[in-house]
Amino acid sequence: MTLKWMVRLAGGIIIWSAPGMQRRAELAALVSGSSNRRALTIETTPEVAPQWRAFAEQWKRPGVVTSELGPLADNVGA
């Protein structure tokens, strides 16, 4: 229930599945470049990143951008 609430309130959602600190500069740019302070970062593994994206897409508000940073997803801001 809490996860649904957080996704619903988020102004932007970032799914970060890059191992270790890879792609941290892109993550920082997305978070700091967000005009909305309610950016939600979901840190996960590449194997379950698609499930997290599906969850976010199901529960986010219309117009909220979901970005993915990881080895299997190079689509930022999709």
Buried (B, 14 or more C-beta within 10 A) or exposed (E): EEEEEBBEEBBBBBBBBBEEEBBEEBBEEBBEEBEEEEBBBBEBEEEEBBEBBEBBEEBBEEEBBBBBBBEEBEEBEE
